[in-house]
């Protein structure tokens, strides 16, 4: 019998906005392997650590596989009827404004499109918003008021063609690693290319920077206003472009001149010499790209930051030409697509304006809808306020976890818990949000989804399924369509496939357009199922045949903006950095991502490889601040704001700016006792964009005085962990757990019994050193280690990676088991140190050893250990280890 040949499916990565192409190979035995698609123009075969580990995240562990109503299993008909009837009844009794959808950049364009159509065109309210509000709404607002449309002018290629790349509030190396790799490769090929990083933290992105500007939080407006003034004084303006293609220059320049160099230095926290060098480089380099991300957007002055950046590019005419322009990189795989279909509460579909009566009439006529939303709906923060105060009585959450990702997370959870009717359609059955749903709907996951996404450079790509739908899971577009039909709108929702929805989306983009709107993919309006299946990645605009030229890949080199007079608007901005530190809260908290985790870890938390790098929530603190508050490296720290507190591990680093701390946003109640950092963030938003300020929170820090610490490796996840602090992560063979106890425990054997896996015929070894207050427990079943627990009065000094490896090894020699109790490698064992290279499991100690042995370049370390030779995301960390150990050797 012939063996079935492997099948290879071209699809798209579901993580950040880079939109990398992926080849998913399903072998005859059903196993899946993932690699980068060498033909995809976003990544040309590269993948980051998260993308490389995608095959480790597609298991069914924890999956929601059947609809549930009030905690009991139900059939699809009953569940869909309940949703449709409750929404219809709520609308009839309280009006359309009493219901809302909160959706996600994890949805595909087709899912997004039908949800937006149902809410705005048939329910008749714009109360649909998306978690993309949290990542790029300020960019949208800045684009719209400057360009008249939410247009990203350039493409990824511009980063490689530029002579100067300015990265503002963007940790590209960790948050958009493949773009960083493209940039790093371009700089290596052309060393004369300059890179400037503007960020309060010296992130791994600064590894390739010629200049790092450790700007004060929210000092960006002052920095770029000062730049505009300098460009005028240096004669670096493009007077013709300003005159022919813009308005508002004089007003914007007058606003910029309100601060002199001393004022700019004071507002930015930078020295005059550093500012002057940045300004000189920008003024004297024609081919400049300014890349910005969450450090710009996630601010109460985010839109003004975007305007200040765009003003500098418009005033120099450096926009829309190769290697030039402002460039917003989005956080999610389909944040851009959500903007195109109207997934934001303040937009209509196809980049039309909800405040424009003609646009509303056009969309209503195209849809043939009985109503159309006549005003902007509730943006994310306001939406959950409305849930909390009872204005929203029925809420549908799709593919997102707002209890963990929204600011003021405890208030959001309380609001959802109290809402009369909550529907959640999601992949997992036990997130911090799903647990409060009255109706749970099992949705398709990556690998099962079928549709399109749009990346940060306006490139649409297919997500194709290569796995069958498990259990009773269904695509999100199907779920929304079925509810729409049950609400009485069957004629307008006839879809039997995502291809039909995409064709309608394309047709609307071209409907009565004639070049007056930027978003136009009309060439695909007649696409059929076969064409959709074969659809290759493309950038928009993609107008009907004969209407698109090669020049359309970039926007605005020759003007042609989408304002009424077709001219760009330079916007005067005078906002200064808001002061949010004061009595009792002297530090600024910045939140964000780490290299190997994604959002609230519903996907990446499944991968043991991705949990090796940073296995527990932490706070980055400058050593001077740590000394001031009596905090040592690896101590536990309570971080407190006016809203609440979290307990996280201290990571002391001079990369952090003094007076500021950083805590990642990924950890949830599923992975840590008290790590939900967004509970600390107040619901303060940008007044224009509605985007919350997630990177400037007033906090204080204090050492968490633990009476005892613990570390465990386990083959099974414990149902409950009775510790004041705990953080759990997957590892090879099971789970690893960090623990701490506020008070001494009388019954440590009882603690061990509660944590270590239980099975018939097990043997438990224990060790106690009363003088050193150390206790060790190891439980075996035959030759297999079921779990080991290490307890001490100080942070446990056991090599984590070595302890994890013991779960996968046989332990027949009873004497060798004593090494496990001792907590250190025996003869021939190795302590790798903290994992740096997730792809190959290479630790810091191994890299340091290679440096001592003579490997003084990243390439040499790669040849010796393979570290950094796959996805490349760890290369900056490898370089920092090389630098540190060579400095030590020179001392």
C-alpha positions in Angstrom: 0.0 0.0 0.0 1.4 3.3 -1.1 2.1 5.9 1.6 0.0 9.1 1.2 2.2 12.0 0.1 2.5 15.0 2.4 0.3 18.0 1.5 1.7 21.5 1.5 -0.6 24.5 2.0 0.3 28.1 1.5 -1.2 30.2 4.2 -0.4 33.2 6.4 1.0 33.5 9.9 -1.6 34.6 12.5 0.6 36.7 14.7 1.8 40.3 14.0 1.0 42.7 11.2 4.1 41.7 9.1 1.8 39.1 7.5 4.4 36.4 6.7 3.7 33.6 4.3 3.8 30.1 5.7 4.0 26.7 4.2 2.2 24.2 6.4 3.1 20.5 5.6 0.8 17.8 6.8 2.5 14.4 6.7 0.8 11.1 6.1 0.6 10.4 9.8 -1.2 13.8 10.4 1.8 15.6 11.9 2.3 19.2 10.9 5.5 21.1 10.0 5.7 24.8 9.4 8.3 26.8 7.5 8.4 30.2 5.8 7.1 30.6 2.3 10.1 31.7 0.2 7.8 33.1 -2.5 5.8 35.4 -0.1 6.9 39.1 -0.6 6.5 39.9 3.0 9.0 37.5 4.4 10.7 35.6 1.5 10.9 32.5 3.7 11.9 34.1 7.0 9.9 33.3 10.2 10.3 34.5 13.7 10.4 32.3 16.8 6.6 32.4 17.2 5.9 31.6 13.5 8.5 28.8 13.6 6.7 27.2 16.5 3.2 27.4 15.0 2.9 23.6 14.7 3.2 23.3 18.4 0.1 25.4 19.0 -2.5 23.5 17.0 -3.4 20.7 19.5 -6.9 20.4 20.9 -5.9 20.8 24.5 -8.3 23.3 26.1 -10.3 23.8 22.9 -14.0 24.8 23.0 -15.5 22.1 20.8 -19.2 22.4 21.3 -21.6 25.2 21.9 -22.6 25.8 25.5 -25.5 27.7 27.1 -25.3 28.6 30.8 -22.5 26.0 31.3 -24.2 23.1 29.6 -23.6 21.6 26.2 -26.0 22.6 23.5 -26.6 22.1 19.8 -25.8 24.8 17.2 -29.5 25.5 16.5 -30.4 26.1 20.1 -27.3 28.3 20.7 -27.8 30.4 17.6 -31.5 30.8 18.3 -30.7 32.0 21.8 -28.2 34.6 20.5 -30.6 35.8 17.7 -33.7 35.9 20.0 -31.9 37.7 22.8 -30.3 40.3 20.6 -33.6 40.9 18.7 -35.5 41.2 22.0 -33.0 43.6 23.5 -33.1 45.8 20.5 -36.9 45.8 20.4 -37.1 46.7 24.1 -34.1 49.1 24.5 -33.1 50.2 21.0 -30.1 49.3 18.7 -27.7 51.2 21.0 -28.3 48.6 23.8 -26.2 45.9 21.9 -22.6 45.7 20.9 -20.0 43.6 19.2 -16.4 43.6 20.4 -14.3 41.9 17.7 -10.6 41.3 16.9 -7.7 41.6 14.6 -7.5 37.8 14.8 -10.7 37.6 12.6 -10.3 37.3 8.9 -11.6 40.0 6.5 -14.6 37.9 5.7 -15.5 37.4 9.4 -15.1 41.1 10.0 -17.1 42.1 7.0 -20.3 40.2 7.9 -20.1 41.3 11.6 -19.8 45.0 10.5 -22.5 44.6 7.9 -24.9 43.1 10.5 -24.3 45.7 13.1 -24.1 48.9 11.1 -26.5 48.0 8.2 -29.1 45.8 9.8 -29.1 46.4 13.5 -28.5 50.0 12.8 -25.8 51.1 15.3 -22.1 51.5 15.1 -21.5 49.8 18.4 -18.9 47.5 16.9 -15.3 48.0 17.8 -12.2 45.9 17.9 -9.1 45.1 20.0 -7.2 46.8 17.2 -8.4 50.0 18.9 -5.7 49.2 21.4 -2.9 49.0 18.9 -3.3 51.3 15.9 -6.3 53.6 16.3 -4.1 56.7 16.7 -2.4 55.9 13.4 -5.8 55.7 11.7 -6.8 59.0 13.2 -3.5 60.6 12.2 -3.7 59.3 8.6 -7.2 60.4 8.2 -6.7 64.0 9.3 -3.5 64.4 7.3 -4.3 62.4 4.1 -8.1 62.3 4.2 -8.0 58.5 4.4 -6.4 55.8 6.4 -3.6 55.3 3.9 -0.2 53.7 4.6 1.8 55.4 1.9 4.7 52.9 1.4 5.8 49.3 1.5 8.3 47.1 3.3 10.7 47.5 0.5 11.1 51.2 1.5 12.8 50.1 4.8 15.5 48.4 2.7 15.8 51.3 0.2 16.1 54.1 2.8 19.4 55.7 3.8 18.0 56.6 7.2 15.4 54.5 9.1 13.9 56.1 12.3 12.2 53.6 14.6 9.9 55.4 17.0 8.2 53.5 19.8 8.9 50.3 18.0 10.7 47.3 19.3 10.9 45.9 15.8 13.4 43.1 16.8 10.8 41.5 19.2 7.4 42.7 18.0 7.9 42.5 14.2 11.0 40.3 14.0 11.0 39.5 10.3 10.9 43.2 9.3 13.8 43.7 11.7 15.7 40.9 10.0 15.0 42.5 6.6 16.3 45.8 8.0 19.3 44.3 9.6 20.2 42.5 6.4 19.9 45.7 4.4 22.1 47.5 6.8 24.7 44.8 6.7 24.7 45.0 2.9 24.9 48.8 3.0 26.8 49.8 6.2 26.3 53.5 5.3 22.6 53.1 6.0 21.8 54.8 9.4 19.3 53.5 12.0 18.0 55.6 14.8 15.8 54.2 17.6 13.6 56.5 19.7 12.4 54.6 22.7 12.6 55.1 26.5 14.0 51.5 26.7 17.1 50.3 25.0 15.4 47.3 23.5 17.0 44.6 21.4 16.1 46.7 18.4 18.8 49.2 19.4 21.4 46.5 18.7 21.6 47.8 15.1 21.1 51.4 15.9 23.6 54.1 15.1 21.9 56.3 17.7 19.5 55.4 20.5 17.4 58.3 21.9 16.1 57.3 25.4 13.2 59.7 25.2 11.0 60.5 28.1 7.6 58.8 28.0 5.3 60.8 25.6 8.1 63.2 24.6 7.6 62.4 20.9 5.5 65.4 20.0 8.2 67.8 21.3 10.9 65.8 19.5 9.2 65.9 16.1 7.9 69.5 16.5 11.5 70.5 17.1 12.5 68.5 14.0 10.0 70.5 11.9 11.4 73.8 13.2 15.0 72.6 12.5 14.1 71.5 8.9 12.8 75.0 8.3 15.9 76.7 9.8 18.2 74.3 7.9 16.6 75.0 4.5 15.6 71.3 4.2 12.0 71.9 3.2 10.5 71.0 -0.1 8.8 74.4 -0.9 7.2 73.1 -4.1 5.6 70.1 -2.5 4.3 72.2 0.4 2.8 74.8 -2.0 1.3 72.3 -4.5 0.2 69.4 -2.3 -0.4 70.6 1.3 -2.3 73.1 3.5 -1.6 74.2 7.0 2.2 74.4 6.9 2.5 77.9 8.4 0.2 77.0 11.3 2.1 73.7 12.0 5.5 75.5 11.8 4.3 78.2 14.2 3.2 75.6 16.7 6.6 73.8 16.3 8.5 77.1 17.0 6.9 77.4 20.4 9.7 75.3 21.9 13.4 76.2 21.5 16.2 73.6 21.8 16.3 74.0 25.5 12.6 73.4 25.8 12.8 70.4 23.5 15.5 68.9 25.6 13.4 69.5 28.7 10.3 67.9 27.2 12.1 64.9 25.7 14.6 64.2 28.5 17.4 64.1 25.9 20.6 66.1 25.8 21.0 68.9 23.2 23.9 67.1 21.4 21.9 63.9 20.8 18.9 65.9 19.5 21.1 68.0 17.2 22.7 64.9 15.7 19.3 63.3 15.0 18.0 66.5 13.4 21.2 66.8 11.3 20.8 63.3 10.0 17.2 63.7 9.1 17.7 67.1 7.4 20.6 66.0 5.3 19.3 62.5 4.3 16.7 62.5 1.5 15.6 58.9 1.7 14.1 58.6 5.2 11.5 56.2 6.5 10.0 56.8 9.9 8.6 53.5 11.3 6.4 53.8 14.3 4.3 51.5 16.4 2.7 51.1 19.9 5.0 53.5 21.6 3.5 56.2 19.5 -0.1 54.9 19.3 -0.8 53.7 22.8 -0.8 57.2 24.3 -3.3 59.9 25.4 -1.6 62.1 22.8 -1.1 59.3 20.2 -2.8 61.1 17.3 -0.7 64.2 17.9 2.4 62.1 17.8 1.4 60.7 14.5 0.7 64.1 13.1 4.0 65.5 14.3 5.8 62.7 12.4 3.7 63.0 9.3 4.2 66.8 9.3 8.0 66.3 8.9 7.6 64.0 5.9 5.0 66.3 4.2 7.2 69.4 4.7 10.1 67.7 3.0 8.1 65.9 0.3 9.6 62.6 1.6 6.5 60.5 1.1 5.4 58.0 -1.5 8.8 57.7 -3.2 11.1 54.7 -2.9 12.8 54.7 0.5 10.7 57.5 1.9 7.7 58.0 4.1 6.0 57.6 7.5 5.2 53.9 8.1 2.8 52.6 10.7 3.4 48.9 11.5 0.4 47.2 13.0 0.3 44.8 16.0 -2.1 42.1 14.7 -2.3 40.0 11.6 -5.5 41.6 10.4 -5.6 45.0 12.1 -5.3 46.6 8.7 -8.1 44.4 7.3 -10.4 45.4 10.1 -9.9 49.0 9.1 -10.8 48.2 5.5 -14.1 46.5 6.3 -15.2 49.1 8.8 -14.5 47.1 12.0 -13.9 50.3 14.0 -16.8 52.1 15.6 -16.0 55.4 13.8 -15.7 54.0 10.3 -17.8 52.6 7.5 -16.8 49.7 5.3 -14.4 50.2 2.4 -12.7 53.3 4.0 -15.9 55.3 3.9 -16.8 57.8 6.5 -19.6 57.2 8.9 -20.0 61.0 9.5 -20.5 61.5 5.7 -24.2 61.3 4.8 -23.3 60.5 1.1 -21.1 57.7 2.2 -23.8 56.3 4.5 -26.4 56.4 1.7 -24.0 54.7 -0.7 -23.2 51.8 1.7 -26.9 51.4 2.6 -27.9 51.3 -1.0 -25.2 48.8 -1.9 -26.2 46.5 1.0 -29.9 47.1 0.5 -30.1 47.4 4.2 -33.2 48.7 6.0 -31.1 51.1 8.2 -27.6 52.4 8.4 -25.8 53.6 11.5 -26.0 57.4 11.5 -23.3 58.2 14.0 -20.1 56.8 15.4 -20.5 54.0 17.9 -18.8 53.3 21.2 -15.1 52.9 21.0 -13.6 50.0 23.1 -13.0 51.8 26.4 -16.4 53.6 26.2 -18.1 50.4 25.2 -17.1 48.6 28.3 -18.0 51.6 30.4 -21.5 51.3 28.8 -21.5 47.6 29.7 -20.6 48.5 33.2 -23.4 51.1 33.6 -26.1 49.0 32.0 -26.5 50.9 28.7 -25.1 47.8 26.8 -27.4 44.9 27.7 -26.2 42.3 25.1 -22.6 41.9 24.2 -20.9 39.6 21.7 -17.1 39.2 22.0 -15.3 37.5 19.1 -11.8 36.1 19.2 -10.4 38.3 21.9 -9.8 38.4 25.6 -10.7 41.9 27.0 -10.5 40.9 30.6 -6.7 40.7 30.2 -6.0 43.1 27.3 -8.2 46.1 28.1 -7.1 48.9 30.5 -8.8 48.8 33.9 -9.1 45.1 33.5 -10.8 44.4 36.8 -13.6 46.9 35.9 -13.9 45.2 32.5 -14.3 41.8 34.1 -16.9 43.1 36.6 -18.8 44.7 33.7 -18.8 41.5 31.7 -19.8 39.4 34.7 -22.8 41.7 35.4 -24.0 42.1 31.8 -27.4 40.5 31.2 -26.3 38.6 28.1 -22.8 37.8 27.0 -21.8 35.7 23.9 -18.2 34.7 23.3 -17.1 33.0 20.2 -13.6 31.8 20.6 -11.2 28.9 20.3 -10.4 28.1 23.9 -13.0 27.2 26.6 -11.3 28.6 29.7 -9.9 32.1 29.0 -10.4 34.9 31.6 -13.2 36.3 29.4 -14.9 33.1 28.2 -15.6 32.0 31.7 -18.2 34.8 32.0 -20.2 34.0 28.8 -23.8 32.9 28.9 -23.4 31.4 25.4 -20.0 30.0 24.3 -19.6 29.4 20.5 -16.7 27.2 19.3 -14.8 29.0 16.5 -12.3 27.8 14.0 -8.6 28.3 14.8 -5.6 29.1 12.7 -5.0 26.1 10.5 -8.8 25.6 10.1 -9.7 29.1 8.9 -10.4 30.1 5.3 -10.2 33.7 4.2 -7.9 36.7 3.8 -5.9 39.0 5.9 -4.2 42.4 5.2 -0.8 43.2 6.5 0.9 46.5 7.4 1.9 47.3 3.8 -1.6 46.9 2.4 -0.9 43.4 1.2 -3.8 40.9 1.2 -2.9 37.2 1.6 -4.9 34.1 2.0 -5.2 32.1 5.2 -6.0 28.6 3.9 -7.1 25.6 6.0 -4.9 22.6 6.2 -6.7 21.0 9.2 -10.3 19.8 9.5 -12.7 21.6 11.8 -12.6 19.8 15.2 -15.7 18.8 17.1 -18.5 21.2 16.2 -16.3 24.3 15.6 -17.4 26.7 12.9 -15.8 29.7 11.1 -16.7 33.1 12.5 -18.3 34.3 9.3 -20.6 31.3 9.3 -21.6 31.9 13.0 -22.4 35.6 12.3 -24.3 34.8 9.1 -26.4 32.2 10.8 -27.4 34.7 13.6 -28.2 37.3 10.9 -30.5 34.9 9.2 -32.3 34.1 12.4 -32.7 37.8 13.1 -34.7 38.1 9.8 -31.9 39.2 7.4 -31.5 36.0 5.4 -31.7 37.7 2.0 -28.8 40.0 2.7 -26.6 37.2 4.2 -26.8 34.4 1.6 -23.2 33.4 2.0 -22.1 29.8 1.6 -18.4 30.4 1.4 -15.8 33.0 2.3 -15.2 33.5 -1.4 -18.7 35.0 -1.8 -18.0 37.4 1.1 -14.7 38.5 -0.3 -16.2 39.2 -3.7 -18.9 41.4 -2.1 -16.2 43.2 -0.1 -14.2 43.8 -3.3 -17.3 45.0 -5.1 -18.2 47.5 -2.4 -14.6 48.9 -2.5 -15.0 49.8 -6.1 -18.7 50.9 -5.9 -19.0 54.5 -7.1 -15.3 55.0 -6.4 -13.7 56.4 -9.5 -10.4 57.0 -7.7 -12.0 59.1 -4.9 -11.2 56.5 -2.3 -7.9 54.9 -1.6 -9.1 51.4 -0.8 -10.1 49.7 -4.0 -9.7 46.0 -4.7 -12.4 46.0 -7.5 -10.4 43.7 -9.8 -11.5 40.9 -7.5 -15.2 41.7 -7.5 -16.1 38.9 -9.8 -13.9 36.3 -8.1 -15.2 32.7 -7.9 -14.3 29.8 -5.6 -11.5 28.6 -7.8 -10.0 32.1 -8.1 -10.3 32.7 -4.4 -8.5 29.4 -3.7 -5.7 30.4 -6.0 -5.5 34.1 -4.9 -1.9 35.2 -4.6 -0.7 37.9 -2.2 -1.4 41.4 -3.6 -1.1 45.0 -2.5 -4.0 47.4 -2.9 -5.1 49.4 -4.7 -6.1 46.7 -7.1 -8.6 48.4 -9.2 -10.6 46.9 -12.1 -8.5 45.7 -15.0 -6.9 48.6 -16.8 -7.3 51.0 -13.9 -4.2 50.0 -11.8 -0.7 51.0 -12.7 2.7 50.1 -11.2 2.8 53.6 -9.7 -0.1 52.7 -7.4 2.1 50.6 -5.1 2.9 53.8 -3.2 0.7 56.8 -2.5 1.2 60.6 -2.5 4.5 61.1 -4.3 2.7 63.5 -6.6 0.0 64.5 -4.1 -3.5 63.1 -4.9 -4.6 63.0 -1.3 -8.2 62.1 -0.3 -9.2 65.4 1.2 -11.9 67.5 -0.5 -9.2 69.7 -2.1 -6.9 66.7 -2.7 -4.2 68.3 -0.6 -2.6 67.0 2.6 -3.2 68.8 5.9 -0.3 69.6 8.1 -1.8 69.6 11.6 -0.4 72.0 14.2 0.2 70.1 17.5 1.4 71.7 20.7 0.7 68.9 23.1 3.4 68.3 25.7 4.0 65.1 27.6 1.4 64.6 30.2 2.6 64.4 33.8 1.3 61.2 35.4 3.7 60.6 38.2 3.4 62.2 41.6 2.8 61.7 45.3 2.8 58.0 46.1 3.4 56.9 42.5 6.8 58.2 41.4 7.6 55.8 38.5 6.2 55.4 35.0 5.0 52.0 33.9 5.3 51.0 30.3 3.6 47.8 29.1 4.2 45.8 25.9 5.3 42.5 24.4 8.2 40.1 24.7 9.8 38.2 21.9 8.3 34.7 22.1 4.8 35.4 23.5 1.6 36.8 21.9 -1.2 38.8 23.4 -2.7 36.8 26.3 -0.9 33.5 25.4 -4.0 31.6 24.3 -1.9 30.3 21.4 1.8 30.8 22.3 1.2 29.5 25.8 0.7 26.0 24.3 4.3 25.9 23.0 6.9 24.6 25.4 9.6 26.1 23.1 8.2 29.6 23.3 7.9 29.4 27.1 11.7 28.7 27.5 12.9 32.3 26.9 10.9 34.1 29.6 8.7 31.8 31.7 7.1 34.2 34.2 5.9 37.8 34.4 8.6 40.3 35.2 9.3 43.9 35.7 12.4 45.6 34.1 13.9 48.1 36.6 17.0 50.3 36.2 19.6 49.2 38.8 19.6 52.7 40.3 15.8 52.6 40.9 16.1 49.0 42.2 18.8 50.1 44.8 16.5 53.0 45.9 13.7 50.6 46.7 15.8 47.8 48.1 15.1 45.4 45.2 17.7 42.8 44.1 17.7 40.9 40.8 15.2 38.0 40.8 13.3 39.4 43.8 9.6 39.4 43.6 8.2 42.9 43.2 4.7 44.3 43.8 3.9 47.0 41.2 1.0 49.2 42.3 -1.0 51.9 40.6 -4.2 53.7 41.7 -6.1 50.9 40.1 -4.5 47.8 41.5 -1.4 45.7 41.9 0.5 42.8 40.4 3.4 40.7 41.7 6.2 40.0 39.2 9.8 39.0 39.1 12.5 41.7 39.1 14.8 42.0 36.1 17.4 44.6 36.7 18.8 46.1 33.5 20.5 49.4 32.5 18.5 49.1 29.2 15.6 50.5 31.2 15.3 54.3 31.6 15.7 55.5 35.2 12.3 56.5 36.6 10.5 54.0 34.4 9.6 50.3 34.6 8.3 47.8 32.0 6.0 44.9 32.5 4.8 42.7 29.6 1.1 42.3 28.9 0.9 38.6 28.2 0.3 36.9 31.6 -3.2 36.1 32.7 -5.0 34.3 35.5 -4.4 31.1 33.5 -0.6 31.5 33.8 0.1 33.5 36.9 -1.4 34.2 40.3 -1.2 38.0 39.9 0.3 39.0 36.6 -2.5 40.8 34.7 -0.7 44.1 34.2 -3.6 45.9 32.4 -5.5 45.9 35.6 -3.1 48.7 36.7 -3.8 50.8 33.6 -6.4 53.6 34.0 -9.0 53.9 31.1 -7.4 57.1 29.9 -7.7 57.6 26.1 -6.6 59.8 23.3 -9.4 62.3 22.7 -9.3 61.9 18.9 -8.6 58.2 18.4 -10.0 56.7 21.5 -6.9 54.6 21.9 -5.9 53.9 25.6 -2.6 55.1 27.1 -1.0 51.7 27.9 2.5 53.0 28.2 2.4 55.9 30.7 1.0 54.7 34.0 1.9 56.2 37.4 3.1 53.3 39.7 5.2 52.5 42.7 7.3 49.4 43.4 8.1 47.5 46.5 9.9 44.2 47.3 7.5 41.4 47.9 8.8 39.9 51.1 8.4 36.1 50.7 9.0 33.8 53.6 9.7 30.9 51.2 10.3 30.3 47.5 9.7 27.3 45.3 10.3 25.8 41.9 8.7 22.7 40.5 8.7 20.6 37.4 5.6 18.5 36.8 4.3 16.0 34.2 0.8 17.2 34.8 -0.7 20.7 35.3 -2.0 21.0 38.9 -5.6 21.9 39.3 -4.9 24.4 42.0 -1.7 26.0 43.3 -1.9 27.2 46.9 0.8 29.8 46.9 0.8 33.6 47.2 2.8 33.8 44.0 3.0 31.3 41.2 3.7 31.3 37.5 3.3 28.3 35.3 4.6 27.5 31.8 4.8 24.6 29.5 8.1 22.7 29.2 9.4 19.6 27.6 7.5 16.7 29.3 5.1 18.8 31.2 5.1 22.1 33.2 7.4 24.3 35.2 6.2 26.4 38.1 7.7 29.2 40.1 6.3 29.7 43.6 6.5 32.0 46.6 4.8 32.0 50.0 4.2 35.2 52.0 4.3 33.2 55.3 6.1 30.1 56.3 4.0 26.9 55.9 3.8 24.3 58.7 3.0 21.4 56.4 5.4 21.4 53.5 4.8 17.7 52.7 1.1 18.6 52.3 2.1 21.4 49.8 4.2 18.8 47.9 1.3 16.4 47.8 -1.0 19.1 46.4 1.4 20.0 43.6 3.1 16.8 42.6 1.2 14.5 40.3 -0.5 11.6 42.1 -0.6 8.0 40.8 -0.9 4.5 42.1 2.4 2.9 43.1 4.5 6.1 43.2 7.5 6.6 45.3 8.3 10.0 46.9 11.8 11.0 48.0 12.4 14.0 50.2 15.2 15.9 51.7 15.3 18.6 54.4 18.1 20.9 55.5 16.6 22.6 58.6 19.6 25.0 59.0 19.4 26.3 55.5 15.6 26.0 55.4 15.7 24.0 52.2 13.3 21.2 51.4 13.2 19.0 48.3 10.6 16.4 47.1 10.8 14.1 44.0 8.0 11.7 43.0 8.6 8.7 40.7 6.5 6.2 39.0 8.8 3.4 38.0 11.7 4.9 36.2 9.7 8.1 35.4 9.9 11.3 37.3 6.4 12.6 37.8 7.5 15.8 39.5 10.1 17.6 41.7 9.5 20.4 44.1 12.3 22.6 45.5 11.7 25.0 48.4 14.0 27.5 50.1 14.1 30.7 52.1 15.6 32.5 49.1 14.9 32.2 45.3 15.6 28.6 44.4 19.1 28.1 42.8 18.2 25.1 40.6 19.2 25.1 36.9 15.7 25.3 35.3 16.5 23.8 32.0 18.3 20.9 33.6 15.4 20.2 35.9 13.0 20.3 33.0 15.1 17.7 31.1 14.7 15.2 34.0 11.0 14.8 33.1 11.9 13.3 29.8 14.7 10.9 31.0 14.6 7.5 32.6 15.8 7.3 36.2 16.4 3.6 36.9 19.5 4.2 39.0 18.2 5.0 42.5 21.4 6.7 43.4 21.2 9.0 40.4 17.8 10.1 41.7 19.6 11.8 44.5 21.0 14.3 41.9 17.4 15.4 41.3 16.9 16.0 45.0 20.2 17.9 45.1 19.0 20.1 42.3 22.1 20.1 40.3 23.5 18.2 37.3 25.4 15.1 38.1 28.5 13.9 36.3 28.2 14.7 32.6 25.1 17.0 33.2 24.9 20.5 31.8 23.4 23.7 33.1 22.5 25.6 29.9 21.4 28.7 31.7 18.4 30.9 30.7 17.3 29.9 27.2 18.3 32.5 24.6 17.7 30.7 21.3 14.2 29.2 21.5 14.5 27.4 18.1 17.4 25.2 19.3 17.1 25.5 23.1 20.5 27.1 23.5 21.1 28.8 26.9 23.1 31.9 28.0 25.7 29.7 29.8 26.4 27.8 26.6 26.8 31.0 24.6 29.1 32.4 27.3 31.1 29.2 27.1 31.4 29.6 23.4 32.6 33.2 23.7 35.3 32.1 26.2 36.3 29.4 23.7 36.9 32.1 21.1 33.5 32.6 19.3 33.5 36.4 19.2 30.8 37.0 16.6 27.2 36.0 16.3 28.1 34.0 13.2 30.8 32.1 15.1 28.4 31.3 17.9 25.9 30.1 15.3 28.5 27.8 13.8 29.3 26.3 17.2 25.9 26.0 18.7 23.4 26.7 15.9 22.0 29.6 18.0 20.6 32.4 15.9 20.8 30.4 12.7 17.0 29.7 12.2 14.6 32.6 12.8 17.3 35.1 13.9 15.1 36.7 16.6 17.8 36.0 19.3 20.8 37.4 17.4 20.6 40.7 19.3 20.7 38.9 22.7 23.6 36.7 21.5 25.5 39.8 20.5 24.9 41.4 23.9 26.2 38.2 25.7 29.3 38.3 23.5 29.9 42.0 24.3 29.4 41.5 28.1 31.8 38.6 28.3 34.5 40.3 26.1 34.3 43.3 28.4 34.7 41.0 31.4 37.7 39.4 29.8 39.3 42.8 29.1 38.9 44.0 32.7 
